[in-house]
Amino acid sequence: MVDTITVSIKDLHSYSMAALASIGMNKRDAQTIADKLTLTDSWGIFTHGNKLLGDYITRIQAGGTNPIGKPRIASEGPAWAIVDGDNAAGQIGCDFAMRKAIDLAKSAGIAYVGVRNTSHFGAAGVYPAMAAEANMIGIAMANDIPSVCAPGSKKAVIGTNPLAYSIPAAKHPPILLDIATSTVAAGKVYAAFQRGEKIPKDWIIDSDGNPTSDGSLYPLKAALAPMTGHKGYGMALLHENLAGVLTGASISWQVLNWIFDDQTKPTGHGAAFIVINPEAMMPLTKFLQRVDDLISEIHKAPTVNDIEHLLVPGEMEWKCRETAMIKGIKMPSDVVSKIRDLDNKIGLNPQWLN
């Protein structure tokens, strides 16, 4: 078993940028991707951070992702836009789209921006966090190749199709939720399998439609279970429409698996972002204070056993990041192994990885 490693945010970010630069990506795009991956790791969400860097690079080198792709506005109106991602890395097209949504919301009060011709965009939460930094409410969603069953099905019929949102506050960190519409994200199944761990039986179903704890079956001989049954399935279908159907992106089985399918072909993913500007509706200071008041009220709710106070979504992640900024990020063994595999190919040999 590979040991865990603690690395500073700065060193991890620099490595991510250097790895992308080593395959010809320009500094600006490399920084965008490194920003997103390292932020995710600093939150403690290791399934969607730099663990994916090597797989992104493999797809770029194979030709399935355009390393010099430049997203563009395909069409737009006063409060909406459709972005063509030019098959750049998902973080590039989706960062571009969220920035456009923030700009539109400044004047329109609310904006929708959809993206087509993009790829896997990593952790959904990094995009609403951009809106929260601009003192706006952000929502993000995406579609994916079917990997999740519907209630009563024997095989996958819908993607994990994640949802994330963030709401800024005054004295508290932004509320931040990032969830797959499956019981768990696929990355958690892969991570458990790589660590030799059995998974809970409510995570996946086998080819007969029965729950199983054998993570090795996924994805070829198993499907993820939908979050809370029909409710997760229904939410995933909404995201398929907003991120796939409405944007003109690939939908359902037209979307390619960005890791397992032909690495030379674009995946066709879609994404969608909604931004709400509170200042268009009330004074910003009043809104932020009201969010603070709501969080404080939740914190004061009675708790069981020795729980200090209830948490709001994102509170654990922001605290994890605060710790990481001081003490560094403790990378799990499966993440370390993936980064070492990558470095064996590109030969950057950073001191912290030895």
DOSEBA-143194 format. One line per field, with one value per residue (C-alpha): residue in three letters; residue number from 1; x, y, z. Coordinates in nm, 3 decimals, always signed. Each point is the difference from the previous one (the first is absolute). Layout:
<sites>
type	ALA;...
seq	NUM;...
x	X;...
y	Y;...
z	Z;...
</sites>
This chain:
<sites>
type	MET;VAL;ASP;THR;ILE;THR;VAL;SER;ILE;LYS;ASP;LEU;HIS;SER;TYR;SER;MET;ALA;ALA;LEU;ALA;SER;ILE;GLY;MET;ASN;LYS;ARG;ASP;ALA;GLN;THR;ILE;ALA;ASP;LYS;LEU;THR;LEU;THR;ASP;SER;TRP;GLY;ILE;PHE;THR;HIS;GLY;ASN;LYS;LEU;LEU;GLY;ASP;TYR;ILE;THR;ARG;ILE;GLN;ALA;GLY;GLY;THR;ASN;PRO;ILE;GLY;LYS;PRO;ARG;ILE;ALA;SER;GLU;GLY;PRO;ALA;TRP;ALA;ILE;VAL;ASP;GLY;ASP;ASN;ALA;ALA;GLY;GLN;ILE;GLY;CYS;ASP;PHE;ALA;MET;ARG;LYS;ALA;ILE;ASP;LEU;ALA;LYS;SER;ALA;GLY;ILE;ALA;TYR;VAL;GLY;VAL;ARG;ASN;THR;SER;HIS;PHE;GLY;ALA;ALA;GLY;VAL;TYR;PRO;ALA;MET;ALA;ALA;GLU;ALA;ASN;MET;ILE;GLY;ILE;ALA;MET;ALA;ASN;ASP;ILE;PRO;SER;VAL;CYS;ALA;PRO;GLY;SER;LYS;LYS;ALA;VAL;ILE;GLY;THR;ASN;PRO;LEU;ALA;TYR;SER;ILE;PRO;ALA;ALA;LYS;HIS;PRO;PRO;ILE;LEU;LEU;ASP;ILE;ALA;THR;SER;THR;VAL;ALA;ALA;GLY;LYS;VAL;TYR;ALA;ALA;PHE;GLN;ARG;GLY;GLU;LYS;ILE;PRO;LYS;ASP;TRP;ILE;ILE;ASP;SER;ASP;GLY;ASN;PRO;THR;SER;ASP;GLY;SER;LEU;TYR;PRO;LEU;LYS;ALA;ALA;LEU;ALA;PRO;MET;THR;GLY;HIS;LYS;GLY;TYR;GLY;MET;ALA;LEU;LEU;HIS;GLU;ASN;LEU;ALA;GLY;VAL;LEU;THR;GLY;ALA;SER;ILE;SER;TRP;GLN;VAL;LEU;ASN;TRP;ILE;PHE;ASP;ASP;GLN;THR;LYS;PRO;THR;GLY;HIS;GLY;ALA;ALA;PHE;ILE;VAL;ILE;ASN;PRO;GLU;ALA;MET;MET;PRO;LEU;THR;LYS;PHE;LEU;GLN;ARG;VAL;ASP;ASP;LEU;ILE;SER;GLU;ILE;HIS;LYS;ALA;PRO;THR;VAL;ASN;ASP;ILE;GLU;HIS;LEU;LEU;VAL;PRO;GLY;GLU;MET;GLU;TRP;LYS;CYS;ARG;GLU;THR;ALA;MET;ILE;LYS;GLY;ILE;LYS;MET;PRO;SER;ASP;VAL;VAL;SER;LYS;ILE;ARG;ASP;LEU;ASP;ASN;LYS;ILE;GLY;LEU;ASN;PRO;GLN;TRP;LEU;ASN
seq	1;2;3;4;5;6;7;8;9;10;11;12;13;14;15;16;17;18;19;20;21;22;23;24;25;26;27;28;29;30;31;32;33;34;35;36;37;38;39;40;41;42;43;44;45;46;47;48;49;50;51;52;53;54;55;56;57;58;59;60;61;62;63;64;65;66;67;68;69;70;71;72;73;74;75;76;77;78;79;80;81;82;83;84;85;86;87;88;89;90;91;92;93;94;95;96;97;98;99;100;101;102;103;104;105;106;107;108;109;110;111;112;113;114;115;116;117;118;119;120;121;122;123;124;125;126;127;128;129;130;131;132;133;134;135;136;137;138;139;140;141;142;143;144;145;146;147;148;149;150;151;152;153;154;155;156;157;158;159;160;161;162;163;164;165;166;167;168;169;170;171;172;173;174;175;176;177;178;179;180;181;182;183;184;185;186;187;188;189;190;191;192;193;194;195;196;197;198;199;200;201;202;203;204;205;206;207;208;209;210;211;212;213;214;215;216;217;218;219;220;221;222;223;224;225;226;227;228;229;230;231;232;233;234;235;236;237;238;239;240;241;242;243;244;245;246;247;248;249;250;251;252;253;254;255;256;257;258;259;260;261;262;263;264;265;266;267;268;269;270;271;272;273;274;275;276;277;278;279;280;281;282;283;284;285;286;287;288;289;290;291;292;293;294;295;296;297;298;299;300;301;302;303;304;305;306;307;308;309;310;311;312;313;314;315;316;317;318;319;320;321;322;323;324;325;326;327;328;329;330;331;332;333;334;335;336;337;338;339;340;341;342;343;344;345;346;347;348;349;350;351;352;353;354
x	+0.000;+0.135;+0.042;-0.194;+0.187;-0.053;+0.064;-0.049;-0.273;+0.266;+0.213;-0.295;-0.131;+0.343;+0.033;-0.342;+0.087;+0.340;-0.150;-0.247;+0.268;+0.214;-0.252;-0.021;-0.291;+0.028;+0.059;-0.346;-0.189;+0.239;-0.058;-0.379;+0.008;+0.256;-0.210;-0.306;+0.175;+0.200;-0.299;-0.187;+0.285;+0.019;-0.368;+0.084;-0.192;+0.284;-0.203;-0.030;+0.329;+0.350;-0.067;-0.160;+0.293;+0.168;-0.323;-0.062;+0.351;-0.044;-0.315;+0.169;+0.300;-0.228;-0.183;-0.340;+0.034;+0.126;+0.298;-0.032;-0.381;-0.153;-0.362;-0.223;-0.351;-0.213;-0.317;-0.127;-0.273;-0.037;-0.002;+0.126;+0.277;+0.107;+0.373;+0.182;+0.288;+0.213;+0.066;+0.245;+0.043;-0.325;+0.141;+0.089;-0.342;-0.189;+0.212;-0.069;-0.373;-0.028;+0.183;-0.245;-0.295;+0.136;+0.039;-0.353;-0.148;+0.158;-0.234;-0.291;-0.024;-0.004;+0.171;+0.017;+0.307;+0.020;+0.309;+0.031;+0.303;+0.172;+0.136;+0.012;-0.002;+0.130;-0.160;-0.323;+0.041;+0.294;-0.227;-0.270;+0.286;+0.103;-0.346;+0.009;+0.334;-0.180;-0.276;-0.248;-0.186;+0.140;-0.141;+0.182;-0.101;+0.124;-0.097;+0.199;-0.012;-0.264;+0.146;-0.298;-0.304;-0.359;-0.232;-0.092;+0.271;+0.273;+0.251;+0.102;-0.240;+0.128;+0.331;+0.118;-0.096;+0.127;-0.147;+0.190;-0.099;+0.162;-0.150;+0.218;-0.022;+0.159;+0.190;-0.050;+0.161;-0.231;-0.252;+0.126;-0.160;+0.145;-0.177;-0.042;-0.358;+0.112;+0.037;+0.372;+0.224;+0.168;+0.340;-0.079;-0.063;+0.330;+0.188;-0.140;+0.090;+0.354;+0.042;-0.127;-0.312;-0.351;-0.268;-0.341;-0.270;-0.213;+0.265;-0.034;-0.215;+0.128;-0.117;-0.303;-0.111;+0.109;+0.203;+0.366;+0.308;+0.242;+0.139;+0.201;-0.322;-0.040;-0.039;-0.001;-0.221;-0.179;-0.179;-0.014;-0.318;-0.190;+0.005;-0.316;-0.161;-0.243;+0.096;+0.362;-0.111;-0.237;+0.267;+0.248;-0.254;-0.042;+0.375;+0.009;-0.247;+0.163;+0.359;-0.049;-0.325;-0.022;+0.368;+0.022;+0.256;+0.000;-0.262;-0.038;+0.208;+0.131;+0.231;+0.328;+0.164;+0.298;+0.224;-0.108;-0.122;+0.211;+0.251;+0.036;-0.363;-0.176;-0.234;-0.277;-0.088;-0.230;-0.022;-0.225;+0.043;-0.253;+0.101;-0.227;+0.109;-0.157;+0.090;-0.254;-0.274;+0.114;+0.302;+0.294;+0.089;-0.356;+0.006;+0.337;-0.117;-0.316;+0.209;+0.219;-0.309;-0.130;+0.333;+0.018;-0.353;+0.091;+0.314;-0.213;-0.240;-0.003;+0.241;+0.037;+0.282;+0.321;-0.052;+0.104;-0.234;-0.163;+0.192;-0.116;+0.120;+0.357;+0.098;+0.221;+0.164;+0.085;+0.145;+0.202;+0.135;+0.094;+0.201;+0.158;+0.116;+0.197;+0.103;-0.023;-0.222;+0.024;-0.036;-0.147;+0.201;-0.212;+0.053;+0.374;+0.015;-0.177;+0.229;+0.308;-0.126;-0.032;+0.342;+0.163;-0.115;+0.078;+0.302;-0.047;+0.120;-0.110;+0.171;-0.328;-0.100;+0.314
y	+0.000;+0.343;+0.238;+0.322;+0.323;+0.350;+0.272;+0.375;+0.154;+0.204;-0.302;-0.208;+0.287;+0.057;-0.368;-0.009;+0.302;-0.141;-0.335;+0.169;+0.229;-0.305;-0.111;+0.342;+0.167;+0.378;+0.153;+0.154;-0.322;-0.205;+0.238;-0.023;-0.379;-0.001;+0.254;-0.224;-0.329;+0.137;+0.181;-0.330;-0.181;+0.273;-0.064;-0.365;-0.117;-0.215;-0.197;+0.310;+0.180;-0.064;-0.372;+0.061;+0.198;-0.299;-0.114;+0.350;+0.006;-0.345;+0.117;+0.319;-0.192;-0.247;+0.284;-0.038;+0.336;+0.309;+0.145;+0.336;+0.015;+0.346;+0.016;+0.248;+0.140;-0.186;+0.199;+0.231;+0.230;+0.253;-0.268;-0.317;-0.140;-0.327;-0.069;-0.227;-0.143;-0.079;-0.339;+0.160;-0.152;+0.017;+0.248;+0.242;+0.015;-0.005;+0.270;+0.213;-0.071;+0.078;+0.330;+0.084;-0.087;+0.228;+0.286;-0.045;-0.016;+0.334;+0.170;-0.243;-0.113;-0.367;-0.190;-0.346;-0.109;-0.344;-0.171;-0.257;-0.167;-0.029;-0.285;-0.118;+0.317;-0.139;+0.100;+0.188;+0.215;+0.200;+0.192;+0.121;+0.097;+0.250;+0.158;+0.013;+0.180;+0.261;+0.021;-0.187;-0.330;-0.261;-0.329;-0.254;-0.328;-0.234;-0.312;-0.318;-0.339;-0.220;-0.175;+0.018;-0.224;+0.119;-0.160;-0.338;-0.011;-0.262;+0.231;+0.364;+0.245;+0.342;+0.162;+0.097;+0.353;+0.203;+0.307;+0.264;+0.335;+0.271;+0.289;+0.279;+0.124;+0.286;-0.143;-0.369;-0.184;-0.048;-0.282;-0.258;-0.325;-0.234;-0.331;-0.267;-0.104;-0.359;-0.138;+0.079;+0.137;-0.262;+0.118;-0.129;-0.349;+0.010;+0.131;-0.272;-0.270;+0.140;-0.012;-0.358;+0.094;-0.140;+0.255;+0.038;-0.205;+0.305;+0.151;-0.219;-0.275;-0.298;-0.105;-0.175;+0.317;-0.120;+0.204;-0.105;+0.097;-0.106;+0.326;-0.186;-0.054;+0.372;+0.132;-0.291;-0.238;+0.233;+0.333;+0.262;+0.027;+0.332;+0.230;-0.059;-0.208;+0.181;+0.342;-0.024;-0.145;+0.292;+0.257;-0.168;+0.022;+0.374;+0.048;-0.208;+0.243;+0.323;-0.108;-0.230;+0.046;+0.380;+0.064;-0.222;-0.227;-0.376;-0.174;-0.340;-0.270;+0.251;+0.130;-0.191;-0.115;+0.232;-0.271;-0.332;+0.086;+0.085;+0.259;+0.147;+0.115;+0.297;-0.104;+0.249;+0.089;+0.291;+0.230;+0.278;+0.289;+0.230;+0.314;+0.221;+0.349;+0.077;+0.367;+0.033;-0.083;+0.142;+0.179;-0.240;+0.060;-0.091;-0.320;-0.112;+0.073;-0.203;-0.296;+0.040;+0.007;-0.319;-0.178;+0.116;-0.125;-0.343;-0.005;+0.058;-0.287;-0.276;-0.286;-0.360;-0.150;+0.207;+0.183;+0.360;+0.150;-0.084;+0.076;+0.157;-0.143;+0.102;+0.081;-0.307;+0.068;+0.363;-0.104;-0.269;+0.264;+0.231;-0.284;-0.088;+0.359;-0.025;-0.365;-0.118;-0.258;-0.359;-0.198;-0.352;-0.297;-0.056;+0.363;-0.020;-0.316;+0.168;+0.304;-0.223;-0.194;+0.330;+0.121;-0.322;+0.103;+0.373;+0.000;+0.320;-0.179;+0.253;-0.037;-0.034;-0.306;-0.198
z	+0.000;-0.098;+0.291;+0.034;-0.073;+0.133;-0.257;+0.011;-0.213;-0.181;-0.086;-0.116;-0.214;-0.153;-0.084;-0.164;-0.214;-0.095;-0.098;-0.234;-0.141;-0.074;-0.262;-0.165;+0.181;+0.032;+0.343;+0.034;-0.069;+0.212;+0.289;-0.039;+0.021;+0.282;+0.194;-0.019;+0.079;+0.290;+0.151;-0.012;+0.177;+0.263;+0.075;+0.062;-0.311;-0.132;-0.255;-0.220;+0.062;-0.131;+0.006;-0.341;-0.142;-0.163;-0.164;-0.135;-0.145;-0.156;-0.180;-0.118;-0.134;-0.178;-0.175;+0.166;+0.178;-0.180;+0.196;-0.176;-0.015;+0.038;+0.123;-0.179;+0.029;-0.255;+0.070;+0.272;+0.126;+0.285;+0.271;-0.168;-0.217;-0.160;+0.000;-0.244;+0.203;-0.309;+0.162;+0.243;+0.345;+0.196;+0.252;-0.281;-0.167;+0.328;+0.164;-0.309;+0.026;+0.371;-0.050;-0.278;+0.227;+0.273;-0.247;-0.134;+0.350;+0.088;-0.246;-0.034;+0.363;-0.100;-0.279;-0.159;-0.197;-0.157;-0.143;-0.276;-0.155;+0.337;+0.211;+0.362;+0.208;+0.329;+0.329;-0.068;+0.312;-0.132;-0.238;+0.242;+0.233;-0.269;+0.017;+0.380;-0.018;-0.211;+0.267;-0.218;+0.025;-0.236;-0.126;-0.217;-0.163;-0.271;-0.189;-0.046;-0.167;+0.170;+0.302;+0.237;-0.002;+0.034;+0.255;-0.150;-0.269;-0.033;-0.163;-0.013;-0.164;+0.117;+0.096;+0.346;-0.117;+0.299;+0.165;+0.192;+0.146;+0.209;+0.195;+0.137;+0.357;+0.196;+0.297;-0.083;-0.294;-0.298;+0.018;-0.249;-0.110;-0.264;-0.058;-0.262;-0.066;+0.053;+0.353;-0.031;-0.272;-0.218;+0.123;+0.348;-0.137;-0.191;+0.306;+0.229;-0.253;-0.040;+0.377;+0.014;+0.196;-0.032;-0.069;+0.167;-0.172;-0.078;-0.231;-0.310;-0.153;-0.200;-0.347;+0.152;+0.177;+0.345;+0.252;+0.027;+0.202;-0.276;-0.138;-0.267;-0.196;-0.070;-0.268;-0.245;+0.200;+0.240;+0.024;+0.272;+0.202;-0.025;+0.302;+0.205;-0.273;-0.228;+0.140;-0.115;-0.332;-0.052;+0.084;-0.235;-0.281;+0.062;-0.026;-0.320;-0.153;+0.121;-0.065;-0.298;-0.191;+0.028;-0.073;-0.308;+0.170;-0.033;+0.214;+0.163;-0.174;-0.255;+0.275;+0.018;+0.322;+0.033;+0.150;-0.152;-0.350;-0.307;+0.122;-0.349;-0.019;+0.166;+0.282;-0.083;+0.359;+0.082;+0.303;+0.122;+0.242;+0.164;+0.187;+0.210;+0.100;+0.342;-0.030;-0.282;+0.251;+0.334;+0.147;-0.004;+0.366;+0.098;-0.201;+0.138;+0.355;-0.054;-0.117;+0.310;+0.220;-0.161;+0.052;+0.361;+0.063;-0.136;+0.214;+0.311;-0.070;+0.270;-0.071;+0.112;+0.204;-0.004;-0.330;+0.052;-0.257;-0.331;-0.315;-0.323;-0.333;-0.076;+0.357;+0.031;-0.336;+0.081;+0.338;-0.176;-0.238;+0.289;+0.153;-0.333;-0.051;+0.324;+0.024;-0.360;-0.164;+0.123;-0.321;+0.034;-0.123;-0.313;-0.105;+0.063;-0.210;-0.293;+0.011;+0.016;-0.301;-0.186;+0.105;-0.115;-0.348;+0.002;+0.235;+0.199;+0.316;+0.264;+0.337;+0.192;-0.205;+0.088
</sites>
